Amino acid sequence: MNVSQMILNEEYPLKHFYCTVDDEEFILIGDKQGLIYETLVKIKLGSIIVDIFENRDCFLNLLNNYKNKIEEQKYYKDDELLNQDIVLKCLYKLQEELEKITYYGIEDIPTDISNKYISLYTKVNIEKQKYINNVNQFNELEKVLYPEFEGNKRVLKEIKERNEEKKIQVDNMQNRSFKDFTIQQIESYQEEFELSILNILVYCQKKDNCEMIINKKKMTNKRDIVAYNYNFISEVREFTSYVKGICIKDGKLITDEELDKTSYENIRFINVFKFNNIIELLNLSFIATMNKKIPIHICKNCKKLFIPESRTDEIYCNRKSPQNPDKTCKQYGAKRTYKEQIKERPIDKAHIQTSQFLRMRCKRSKDEKQMEEYKMKLNKYLEEYKKKKEEYKSNKLEQKDFIKWIVSQKEGVKNGSTRNNKK
C-alpha cells in the first residue's frame, strides 16, 4: 500500500485529542470532524510528561534505529510507489515498537508522516501552477514591453531569474522521494523531542529566572516562554483547537453523543486540541503544566521525574528504589541522607553509636536487676551528654575531647556486665 492509498482508505480513521479539566489531563478519541467518542486516558496533570520522559531514551533509540533501517533498505530504481510501500512497512514496525514502551502513541507516526507527504505534494502542485502563471505573465510582458529600453530590459531579466529560481524549487520538491522525506521527518522528530526534554529539565529546576531554550534562543521571562511555546507549537504543528461543551459527571468526561442527553446546568466549555504524534502531546501537556504551575521534580535517588504528592519541596519519589526494590526511593533516600549527615557530624555519629550500644545492652539483659543497671547507665549518660554538649557549644570543651568522652562511656559496659568508670 502506498501513501495515497493509505490516506484515501483511512486505514486509521480515529483521531486523538487532548484537554485539561482542573488538575487532570485527558487523551480522547474522536474522528476527523472533531466528534469525541470516548476517553482513552484520564490522569493527574503532568503525568504524561513524567511517563514520556521516563521512556525518552527508548523513544530516541527507536527513531534512530528505524531511520537507519529505512536508509539501508533496497529500493527500486524507477518505482516510487513500491518504494513507498517499503518505507511504510518500516514505519508500521516502528509504531509497533513504540506501543510497547508507551500507550500514548497509537498509530501516529505512519499516518503523521504520510499526511505531511501528501501536504507537500499539494503544495508542489500549487507552486507548480504559480510557476506556470508567472511564465505566462512573462511571455505577455515580453510582447508589450520594448526590450531595447534599459529599464524594461532590467525588469524582464529580474522576472526571468525569479521564474528560474521558482522552477528549481518546484523541481526539488517534486523529485523528493518518500524515503528522503521520511528520514528528514524522523530527524525532525528527534530534534523536537530533545528540545522538549531539555525545556522540561529546565522547568524542573524550579528557578524563577530559568532560561528556556527554544529554537536555540534563550528566554528568561516565564510569561514570554508560555506565549512563545503556544506560537511555536501552532506554527510548527498545525493544531486544531475545538471549543467543546464538556460535561463532567462522577469524574468522567461525557462524550458528544452523551452530551445531547445531559442537562445543560453543569456544562463547561474547554479547549480540546488535536495532536498528530507523541511529541505534540508532550508539548501540549508541558504547556498545560506550566500554565497551572504544577511542580515536577527530579528524584534525587533514581533521577526520574515525579509530581510531589503532599509537599512541594519533596526530593524523592515513591517508585521502587533501584538499590533496594523492597524500599521506595523516599524510604531509601531518607535513610541514606540521614547516614550522610551523620558522617558529616562526628559528634552526632559518636553519640548515636554510644546510645544505641547502651540501649542494646538493655534489651539483652539477663534479668530485671541487670536491666535496671543498664537503664541507670543509659539515663546517666544522656543527662551528662546534655551538660557536655552545652560546654562544647560555649567553647569550654574541644570537639576531640567531647568525642573521646562519648566513646569512653561504652567502656564500662562489657559482655553483659557493668563496671564503675574511673573518674
C-alpha positions, 0 to 999 in steps of 0.5 A: 500500500502506498501513501495515497492509498493509505490516506484515501482508505483511512486505514486509521480513521480515529483521531486523538485529542487532548484537554485539561479539566482542573488538575487532570489531563485527558487523551480522547478519541474522536474522528476527523470532524472533531466528534469525541467518542470516548476517553482513552486516558484520564490522569493527574496533570503532568503525568504524561510528561513524567511517563514520556520522559521516563521512556525518552531514551527508548523513544530516541533509540527507536527513531534512530534505529528505524531511520537507519533501517529505512536508509539501508533498505533496497529500493527500486530504481524507477518505482516510487510507489513500491518504494513507498510501500517499503518505507511504510512497512518500516514505519508500521514496525516502528509504531509497533515498537513504540506501543510497547514502551508507551500507550500514548502513541497509537498509530501516529507516526505512519499516518503523521508522516504520510499526511505531511507527504501528501501536504507537500505534494499539494503544495508542489502542485500549487507552486507548480501552477504559480510557476506556470502563471508567472511564465505566462505573465512573462511571455505577455510582458515580453510582447508589450514591453520594448526590450531595447529600453534599459529599464524594461530590459532590467525588469524582464531579466529580474522576472526571468531569474525569479521564474528560474529560481521558482522552477528549481524549487518546484523541481526539488520538491517534486523529485523528493522521494518518500524515503528522503522525506521520511528520514528528514521527518524522523530527524525532525522528530528527534530534534523536537523531542530533545528540545522538549526534554531539555525545556522540561529539565529546565522547568524542573529546576524550579528557578524563577529566572530559568532560561528556556531554550527554544529554537536555540534562543534563550528566554528568561521571562516565564510569561514570554516562554508560555506565549512563545511555546503556544506560537511555536507549537501552532506554527510548527504543528498545525493544531486544531483547537475545538471549543467543546461543551464538556460535561463532567459527571462522577469524574468522567468526561461525557462524550458528544453523543452523551452530551445531547442527553445531559442537562445543560446546568453543569456544562463547561466549555474547554479547549480540546486540541488535536495532536498528530504524534507523541511529541505534540502531546508532550508539548501540549501537556508541558504547556498545560503544566506550566500554565497551572504551575504544577511542580515536577521534580527530579528524584534525587535517588533514581533521577526520574521525574515525579509530581510531589504528592503532599509537599512541594519541596519533596526530593524523592519519589515513591517508585521502587528504589533501584538499590533496594526494590523492597524500599521506595526511593523516599524510604531509601533516600531518607535513610541514606541522607540521614547516614550522610549527615551523620558522617558529616557530624562526628559528634552526632555519629559518636553519640548515636553509636554510644546510645544505641550500644547502651540501649542494646545492652538493655534489651539483652539483659539477663534479668530485671536487676541487670536491666535496671543497671543498664537503664541507670547507665543509659539515663546517666549518660544522656543527662551528662551528654546534655551538660557536655554538649552545652560546654562544647557549644560555649567553647569550654570543651574541644570537639576531640575531647567531647568525642573521646568522652562519648566513646569512653562511656561504652567502656564500662559496659562489657559482655553483659556486665557493668563496671564503675568508670574511673573518674 
